[in-house]
């Protein structure tokens, strides 16, 4: 199972409170905190379902070992850059692996960290727990760059949760727990990553 940690969360959300309130047909300010929380939760759920980062954020992929292949797929496309690759030896000494040893493929989905020409993975006995940490930046940029279908999926999910907040989610449209409209909007993004 992939272990991905958010190091620096997004500074903005893909949709604003104003957009969400307009979509939910809410004029009151008393539910602003609730709707703001739903916006964050909707973004996180869409990111979980699509394995994408909607707006720029810094993430860390934690690995137990180096791969047998010459590349590592980095979850949460689109990849913007790789910040660092660090690993611990069996004694717990941390080393930053030089950037000259790897390349970032930012056009592929998901993004890829690939070995540079004539480079190989470090050959040391690794620390027994979470020895490899790859820090990277992912996301479409700011909210204006997020694809409209993913923004719309966030709006639909916020509205669904806002309307069903008292029902505890009993009004779910399909067994995955996600309304059909949201599923339809994110379908192509899920297939790209889950190919």
MOVENFEN-V897110 format. One record per pair of residues at least 12 apart in sequence whose C-alpha atoms are under 7 Angstrom apart, sorted by sequence separation. I is the first residue (numbers start at 1). GAP is how many residues later the second one is. D is the distance in whole Angstrom. If there is no record, write none. Layout:
# MOVENFEN-V897110
[[I/GAP/D] [I/GAP/D]]
This chain:
# MOVENFEN-V897110
[[85/12/5] [102/12/5] [103/12/6] [102/13/4] [103/13/6] [101/14/6] [102/14/5] [101/15/5] [17/18/7] [101/18/6] [17/19/6] [82/22/7] [53/23/5] [81/23/7] [51/24/6] [52/24/4] [53/24/6] [51/25/5] [52/25/5] [53/25/7] [157/25/7] [51/26/7] [52/26/7] [80/26/6] [156/26/6] [13/27/7] [79/27/5] [78/28/7] [153/29/5] [78/31/7] [77/32/6] [78/32/7] [79/32/5] [153/32/6] [77/33/5] [78/33/6] [153/33/7] [76/34/7] [77/34/6] [75/35/6] [89/35/6] [90/35/5] [92/35/6] [150/35/7] [74/36/6] [89/36/6] [90/36/5] [91/36/7] [149/36/6] [150/36/6] [73/37/6] [74/37/5] [89/37/4] [90/37/4] [73/38/6] [74/38/6] [88/38/6] [89/38/5] [90/38/7] [73/39/5] [88/39/6] [14/40/7] [72/40/6] [73/40/6] [14/41/6] [71/41/6] [72/41/5] [13/42/7] [71/42/6] [72/42/6] [71/43/4] [88/43/5] [70/44/6] [71/44/6] [87/44/5] [88/44/7] [10/45/6] [70/45/6] [87/45/4] [10/46/6] [86/46/6] [87/46/6] [10/47/5] [86/47/5] [9/48/5] [85/48/6] [86/48/6] [8/49/6] [9/49/7] [85/49/5] [8/50/5] [84/50/6] [85/50/6] [7/51/5] [8/51/7] [84/51/5] [6/52/6] [7/52/5] [83/52/5] [6/53/5] [7/53/7] [82/53/6] [83/53/5] [5/54/6] [6/54/6] [82/54/4] [4/55/7] [5/55/5] [66/55/7] [81/55/6] [82/55/6] [4/56/6] [5/56/7] [81/56/5] [4/57/5] [80/57/5] [3/58/6] [4/58/6] [79/58/6] [80/58/5] [3/59/5] [79/59/4] [80/59/7] [78/60/5] [79/60/7] [77/61/6] [78/61/5] [76/62/6] [77/62/6] [78/62/6] [64/65/7] [64/66/5] [63/67/6] [64/67/6] [65/67/7] [62/68/6] [63/68/7] [64/68/6] [63/69/5] [62/70/6] [63/70/6] [62/71/5] [61/72/6] [62/72/7] [60/73/6] [61/73/5] [60/74/5] [61/74/6] [60/75/4] [59/76/6] [60/76/6] [59/77/5] [58/78/6] [59/78/6] [58/79/4] [57/80/6] [58/80/6] [56/81/7] [57/81/6] [56/82/6] [57/82/6] [56/83/4] [109/83/7] [110/83/6] [55/84/5] [56/84/6] [109/84/6] [53/85/6] [54/85/5] [55/85/5] [56/85/5] [53/86/4] [54/86/6] [55/86/5] [56/86/6] [55/87/5] [55/88/6] [55/91/7] [54/92/6] [43/111/6] [42/112/5] [42/115/6] [42/116/6] [39/119/6] [38/120/6] [15/128/7] [14/129/4] [13/130/6] [14/132/7] [23/132/7] [20/135/6] [24/135/5] [15/136/6] [50/136/7] [14/137/6] [50/139/6] [50/140/5] [49/141/7] [51/142/7]]
